[in-house]
Amino acid sequence: MDENEKFELAIKKLKNCRIYEFSRDFIELYTNLTCNSIFKLQNDIVYKDLYLTIKWYENENSRDFYLNIALSFVYLMNNYYQAAYKQLTNAIEINESFEKGYTFSPEINLDKNPNSIEEAKYSNLENTSLRTYLRTRESYILPYSLRALIPSEINPNNVEDATYTVLLNPTSRNYHVLANTLRQSQSKSELKKAIIFYGKAIELRPDFACAYNKRALTYQKIERHKNAIDDFKKCIELDKTHCSFLSLLECLILKNEFSEVIEYANLELKIQPENIEYQKMLGIAYKNLNDHESASEHFKRYLLEKPDDLDVVSDLSYSKYKIDEKIASEAISHYY
């Protein structure tokens, strides 16, 4: 049974109000995932239906760990971040007793030492079997990992939550979560840290397509477009469904790589033929390659859907002018 099938089965359990079973399955599934894309592939209607199912169990003061996990997941998937934050905080408080089983050394200081998380060591585990330890550890970690996904406007400590998650279990997924929280910042120094931790995630799992894509987007934010292009291309090589193609095309345009814009835009059009933005990108590329006939055709297709885009209207007018100029030039040449 693959991850998608496991998730579908877990959802069926939740629909049937089997809260405990869903939460245990979800913890196990989440533990083995590298990114959360599997959850985003579900239709929004599925999550709205789940909310209607689980709302009968709503209790913001619940002391049931598994109910808090189930509620928080449904809230997160419906973007009810305030409610999700409350339930996850409950789950963390319930699990606080486990914290006494962990001590760490050295102290974590990401500013001075980006490797300090990896240097942390577990202790006081001599009397705990590995199987039980791993199970309780993942139950303990999950609320922090999920709470780190909540925007900083609601959870101002989301970076601390993500850091603690990595401290407890420095996996590729947890580094990815930490990098994602740092990427929300507009601070260049925080974005550079995000790039470091995406790198850690990739070191641990070299086929981590989503991490390449997110690191590329972060490079783009700090205008390191060549690095971004390299990461986008690596993502496509591994799994093109994770790639932010439009961002790749924007970077290629800034680097004047117009032939590659055409190549990658046409590649993605096979997957998303309805996405009109690729017509605009193709128009820009052909215009800069002085193929104004092709540019004009793509601009026209784009303007059928977005007639008020004045930049494209201007580009189309320019291409039409160049086409007329070419026709006139050829006519004069033929005459003489």
C-alpha angles and dihedrals in degrees: 000000000000127000095266092052091048091051092048089052092049091051091052089054091051091049087055090051093248090145099167094048092047093050094049091048091046092051091051092046095046091049091060098042123099095199139005099246091112089067094049092055091070118098113256089237090065091059094044089053090049089053091053088051098048099038089087087067096049112139118152091194097048117147092197107108096202094047089052090052093049094046093046092051093052091045092050093050089052092046092245090144099165092055091044091051091054095049093046091049087053090052091050092050091050091052096044092104089069091061091078088067093065132066123171137203136221108029116253116252112161093180094059099031123017088189094057092101091057090049093058113109132203121234139170091050099114094109096045122089114232093239094052091041094054092047095050092041092056091046088050095047099045099075091052092047092050094043089054087064092063113099117259091245087072101023107035089177097057092119090052090049091051092046091052090049091056090045091056095044119004097204129150091254094051093049087051091053091049092049091049092055092049090048090064089071124093090211113111091214091054091047090053089053089051089055090052093053094045083055090053090051091050092048090057093044114021092186092059098130095176092055091053090051094048092046089051090053089050092050087051091054091057091043097247090138098166091056089046092052092050092052093045090052091049089051090052090049091054101036121340092197088076095052124107093221096182091056090049090052091049090054092047091051091051089052091047092241093144098156089057090048088060092046096051096038091055090046092056094042087067088061099035107025090160094059103104094191090079089061089058092049092049090049091053092048095049091045091055090048088053093243093132096166091061091040091053093051093052094044090052092052090050094048092053086071100029109029093161096064098114094188091059091043087056092046091050091050090052093050091048089051091051091048091052090046090052092049091050092048092050091048092053091046091050092048093054 
